[in-house]
Amino acid sequence: MRKDFWDGARWVNEMPAGTPRATSAAGSAARHFAGRLPEAAVIVAIVGALAFGSALVFGHPAGASGVNAAQKAKVTMTASPLVVAVGQTLHLQGSGLDPTRQTWIKTETATATGWVNIQVAADGSYAADLSFPTSGTARVDLYQISNNRSLPLSSCTVTVQ
């Protein structure tokens, strides 16, 4: 039997024995959830603020970044050959870029990452020659700046032997 307080001489129950509890299981659950509503509202507000802040830091939703899906679909990139020897030249070319935006190519292998700025012609075409110092699989990504954000537009994978 649970004792609720000490009266100076003994433990005394808060309620006299035999007194029925005033709460039912349904009423207790409802009060429990109602008491948690302010906490839930704070949690929802924090999660919403974090999601909004992440969108500002890591990029806008599709279409809000200055490059929409239709523009991205116009961008082409052709690499030849797709299998190159260490030090051999890989030729990239393509079209569909905005000539007013800074453009670069990112190359990434298991041991190194490199960035190469490229020039885009007035008609949106571009060309670049790359070589790789080590063998393995290399990823080549094409980026442009839009609204102070680096936007990936196209990519390909090359085998370096």
Beta strands, then each sheet from edge to edge (+ up, - down):
strand 1: 5-6
strand 2: 11-12
strand 3: 76-80
strand 4: 83-84
strand 5: 90-95
strand 6: 103-108
strand 7: 113-118
strand 8: 126-130
strand 9: 136-146
strand 10: 149-160
sheet 1: 1+ 2-
sheet 2: 3+ 5- 8+
sheet 3: 4+ 10+ 9- 6+ 7-
end
